[in-house]
């Protein structure tokens, strides 16, 4: 079997709001083969940059677009192709957007391999530790405490047992923050987990002060309070708060996560499959487990990310919970031909060959920016 094409497909809502909300667009990767098997991946990054990295022709042997590196290759050689892409982009890659583009391709390659062998990908990764994942409702903070509390009540009514809220307008002052958390905890009750995504806006001292102030709310974790480069800040925070400290969605490689875990002292490594890919994610989870650290996914995009995340979290022993974006985006809600659903706060691991995702082509045609 040979790869015949690698296509980057950009989907975008007609109106994009100026919020930190990656559910408003999506970058899909489609890999076609001469055996008629198609694999699908996704990248949560800057879509046009990722598309350029995939589509670029060769400049020289270590400055080459990813499509050019893959044409004619055997898609079953997933690990070897990861190395070939890494070596073929050394001068402009090794981190960031190039690894993210590789991640989308890596997912599509695993999808092809599972379909070709008629096996779910988790079985190819060594088997699964669980057949379902506890799932939490992942939300943007609304612009009043009351509207945010309504989101908590909606999550409970839908069967979720946990919810996370993040980014603006939270974090500006302690009084407003407590007003939000008062409303959220009152709506949630005591038997419902609440998590907080701060959005990189505090320093270590502010985080420690807020964490102590927030102890009565029983937060399951506090996520990304400081800049991802502030490793010393993460270390200081981890030594002075009682809540679990979570981070990692900006990281793409084992090297980045090793720094956050070993030097930053985080207690939950949040791995985005559409930025790391399965090949890297399995290595990251193994390192986290060796340090007694739990892993979760990061997912604020589509059901393709959900399929990859379920596959990954099923296949590692130290998985905690599945993030599921509930923002009302037509792309994220309608991209899968068979959307994933949660029941009683859990989501089933796909049993179908591959990643367990097949696209709804009507949604692709409706929102595609560049031609398929």
C-alpha positions in Angstrom: 0.0 0.0 0.0 1.3 3.5 -0.9 0.3 7.0 0.0 -1.1 8.8 -3.1 -2.1 12.1 -1.6 -2.0 14.2 1.6 -4.5 17.1 1.8 -4.9 19.9 4.3 -8.6 21.0 4.5 -9.5 24.2 6.3 -13.0 24.6 7.8 -14.1 28.0 9.2 -17.4 29.4 10.5 -18.7 32.4 8.5 -18.2 34.7 11.6 -15.2 34.4 13.9 -15.4 36.0 17.3 -12.4 37.5 19.0 -12.3 34.9 21.8 -9.8 32.2 22.7 -12.1 29.6 21.2 -10.7 27.1 18.8 -14.1 25.5 18.1 -14.7 28.2 15.5 -12.6 26.5 12.8 -10.7 23.3 12.1 -7.8 22.0 10.0 -8.3 18.4 8.8 -5.7 16.2 7.3 -6.8 13.6 4.7 -4.4 10.9 3.5 -5.4 8.7 0.5 -3.8 5.5 -0.6 -3.7 3.3 -3.6 -5.7 0.6 -1.7 -8.7 2.9 -1.4 -8.2 3.4 2.3 -8.5 7.0 3.6 -7.2 8.2 6.9 -8.3 11.3 8.8 -6.4 13.5 11.2 -6.8 17.0 12.7 -4.5 19.8 13.7 -5.4 22.4 16.4 -3.0 25.2 15.4 -2.8 28.1 13.0 -4.6 26.5 10.0 -2.9 28.5 7.2 0.6 27.9 8.7 -0.1 24.2 9.1 -1.5 24.0 5.5 1.7 25.6 4.2 3.9 23.2 6.1 2.0 20.3 4.6 1.8 21.7 1.0 5.3 23.2 0.7 7.5 21.7 -2.0 11.1 20.6 -1.3 13.7 23.3 -0.8 16.4 20.8 0.1 16.7 17.6 2.0 16.0 19.0 5.5 13.6 21.8 4.4 10.8 19.9 2.8 7.0 20.0 3.0 5.3 17.1 4.6 3.2 16.0 1.7 6.4 15.7 -0.5 8.0 13.5 2.2 5.1 11.1 2.3 4.0 10.5 -1.3 4.8 7.0 -2.3 5.5 5.8 1.2 3.8 2.9 3.0 1.4 4.3 5.5 1.7 1.3 7.8 5.3 2.5 8.7 3.9 5.0 11.2 7.0 5.4 13.5 9.4 5.5 10.6 7.4 8.1 8.8 7.3 10.3 12.0 11.1 10.1 12.1 11.3 10.9 8.3 9.1 14.0 8.8 11.1 15.1 11.8 14.4 14.8 10.0 13.0 16.3 6.8 12.0 19.5 8.6 15.0 20.0 10.9 15.9 23.5 9.8 12.4 25.0 10.4 10.8 22.4 12.7 11.5 20.4 15.8 8.8 22.2 17.8 5.6 24.2 17.4 3.6 24.3 14.1 5.7 21.7 12.3 5.1 19.1 15.1 1.5 20.0 15.1 1.2 19.4 11.3 3.0 16.1 11.9 0.5 15.3 14.6 -2.4 15.5 12.2 -0.6 13.3 9.7 0.3 10.9 12.5 -3.4 10.5 13.4 -4.3 9.9 9.8 -1.6 7.2 9.5 -2.8 5.4 12.6 -6.4 5.6 11.2 -5.2 4.0 8.0 -3.3 1.3 9.8 -6.3 0.4 11.9 -8.6 0.2 8.9 -6.1 -1.8 6.9 -5.8 -4.4 9.8 -9.5 -4.2 10.6 -8.7 -3.2 14.2 -9.4 -0.3 16.5 -6.2 1.7 17.0 -6.2 1.2 20.7 -5.6 -2.5 20.1 -2.6 -1.6 17.9 -1.2 0.5 20.8 -1.2 -2.5 23.1 -4.8 -2.9 24.2 -7.1 -0.8 26.4 -7.3 -0.4 30.1 -10.9 0.8 30.0 -13.9 0.7 27.6 -15.2 4.1 28.6 -13.9 7.4 29.9 -15.4 9.7 32.4 -16.0 12.9 30.4 -16.3 16.5 31.5 -18.1 19.4 29.9 -15.6 22.0 28.7 -16.9 25.6 28.5 -15.8 29.2 28.0 -16.7 31.4 30.9 -19.8 33.4 30.1 -19.8 37.1 30.8 -21.8 37.0 34.0 -21.8 34.6 37.0 -25.5 33.8 36.4 -24.9 32.8 32.7 -22.0 30.7 33.7 -24.1 29.0 36.4 -26.7 28.2 33.8 -24.0 26.4 31.9 -23.2 24.3 35.0 -26.9 23.4 35.4 -27.1 22.5 31.7 -24.1 20.1 32.1 -25.7 18.4 35.1 -29.0 18.1 33.3 -27.3 16.5 30.4 -25.7 13.8 32.6 -22.2 15.2 33.1 -20.6 14.8 36.5 -17.9 17.4 35.9 -17.4 20.7 34.1 -14.5 23.1 33.3 -14.6 26.8 32.6 -11.9 28.9 31.2 -10.5 32.2 30.0 -12.0 35.6 29.8 -13.6 37.3 31.8 -12.3 35.3 34.7 -9.2 36.1 36.7 -9.2 39.9 36.8 -9.9 40.4 40.5 -10.6 38.1 43.6 -14.0 39.5 44.3 -15.3 38.8 40.8 -13.7 35.4 40.7 -15.4 34.4 43.9 -18.7 35.7 42.6 -18.3 33.3 39.6 -17.3 30.4 41.8 -20.1 31.0 44.3 -22.7 30.8 41.5 -21.0 27.8 39.9 -20.7 25.7 43.1 -24.3 26.6 44.1 -25.5 25.3 40.7 -23.3 22.3 40.7 -23.9 21.0 44.2 -21.4 19.1 46.2 -21.3 15.9 44.1 -20.1 17.5 40.9 -16.5 18.3 40.0 -15.5 21.8 38.9 -12.2 22.7 37.2 -10.7 26.1 36.4 -8.7 27.1 33.3 -7.1 30.4 34.2 -5.8 31.2 30.8 -2.1 32.0 31.4 -2.8 35.4 33.0 -1.4 35.2 36.6 2.1 35.0 38.0 3.1 32.4 40.6 2.3 34.6 43.6 -1.1 35.5 42.4 -1.9 31.9 41.6 -0.9 30.8 45.1 -3.0 33.5 46.7 -6.0 32.6 44.5 -5.6 28.9 45.1 -5.8 29.4 48.8 -8.8 31.7 48.4 -10.5 29.1 46.2 -10.0 26.1 48.6 -13.6 26.2 49.9 -14.9 25.5 46.3 -13.2 22.1 46.1 -11.7 22.6 42.6 -10.6 19.3 41.0 -7.7 21.2 39.4 -6.4 24.6 38.4 -5.1 24.7 34.9 -2.5 26.9 33.2 -2.4 29.9 35.6 1.0 31.1 34.3 2.7 31.3 31.0 3.9 27.9 29.6 7.5 29.1 29.6 7.4 30.0 33.3 8.7 26.6 34.5 10.1 28.1 37.7 6.6 29.6 38.4 5.0 26.2 37.9 7.5 24.6 40.3 6.8 27.2 43.0 3.0 26.9 42.5 3.1 23.1 42.7 4.9 23.3 46.1 2.3 25.7 47.7 -1.2 24.7 46.6 -3.5 21.9 47.5 -5.4 21.6 44.2 -4.0 19.5 41.4 -1.9 21.7 38.9 -2.6 21.0 35.3 -0.9 22.2 32.1 0.5 21.1 28.7 -1.8 22.0 25.9 0.8 24.2 24.2 3.4 21.4 24.2 3.9 19.1 21.2 6.7 16.9 22.2 8.0 14.6 24.9 10.8 17.1 25.5 8.3 19.8 26.4 6.2 17.6 28.7 9.3 16.2 30.4 10.2 19.8 31.4 6.8 20.6 32.7 6.6 17.4 34.7 10.2 17.0 36.0 11.0 20.7 36.5 7.5 22.3 36.7 6.0 19.7 39.0 2.6 19.6 37.4 0.2 16.8 38.6 -1.9 16.5 35.4 -0.4 16.5 31.9 -2.9 17.7 29.3 -2.0 16.2 25.9 -3.7 17.5 22.8 -3.7 14.6 20.2 -4.1 17.2 17.4 -0.8 18.9 18.5 1.2 15.8 19.5 -0.2 12.9 17.6 -0.5 9.4 19.0 3.1 8.4 18.5 4.4 11.2 20.7 1.4 11.0 23.1 2.1 7.4 24.1 5.7 8.3 25.0 4.5 11.4 27.0 2.0 9.3 28.9 4.7 6.7 29.7 7.0 9.3 31.1 4.2 10.9 33.1 3.4 7.5 34.6 7.0 7.0 35.6 6.7 10.2 37.6 3.4 9.4 39.1 1.6 12.0 37.0 -1.9 11.5 35.5 -2.8 12.4 31.9 -5.9 13.9 30.3 -6.6 15.1 26.8 -7.0 18.7 25.6 -9.8 19.1 23.1 -11.7 22.2 22.1 -12.2 21.3 18.5 -14.1 18.4 16.8 -15.1 14.8 17.2 -12.0 13.7 15.3 -10.0 15.0 18.2 -12.5 13.2 20.5 -12.0 9.9 18.7 -8.2 10.2 18.9 -8.4 11.2 22.6 -10.7 8.3 23.5 -8.3 5.9 21.7 -5.3 7.3 23.5 -6.8 7.5 27.0 -8.1 4.0 26.7 -4.6 2.7 25.9 -2.7 4.2 28.9 -2.9 3.2 32.5 -2.7 6.8 34.0 -5.6 8.5 32.3 -7.9 10.6 34.4 -10.7 12.2 32.4 -11.8 13.1 28.9 -12.3 16.8 27.9 -15.3 17.3 25.6 -16.0 20.8 24.1 -19.6 21.8 24.4 -19.3 25.2 22.7 -22.2 25.5 20.1 -20.1 25.4 17.0 -21.7 23.9 13.9 -18.3 22.5 12.8 -17.6 20.6 16.1 -21.3 19.5 16.4 -21.7 18.2 12.9 -18.3 17.1 11.6 -18.7 13.4 12.5 -21.0 11.2 10.6 -21.8 9.4 13.9 -21.3 12.0 16.6 -19.9 10.9 20.0 -22.3 11.1 22.9 -21.9 10.9 26.6 -24.2 8.8 28.8 -24.3 9.3 32.6 -21.0 11.2 32.5 -19.1 8.6 30.5 -18.2 8.2 26.8 -17.5 4.9 25.2 -14.2 4.0 23.5 -14.7 3.4 19.7 -14.8 -0.2 18.6 -14.7 0.5 14.9 -11.4 -0.1 12.8 -9.1 2.9 12.8 -9.8 5.8 15.1 -13.6 5.3 14.9 -14.3 8.6 13.1 -15.8 9.2 9.7 -16.5 12.7 8.4 -19.8 14.2 7.4 -18.9 15.5 3.9 -21.9 17.9 3.9 -20.3 19.7 6.9 -16.9 19.8 5.1 -18.5 21.2 1.9 -20.5 23.8 3.9 -17.5 25.2 5.8 -14.4 24.5 3.7 -12.3 27.6 2.9 -10.1 25.8 0.4 -11.3 23.2 -2.0 -11.3 19.5 -1.0 
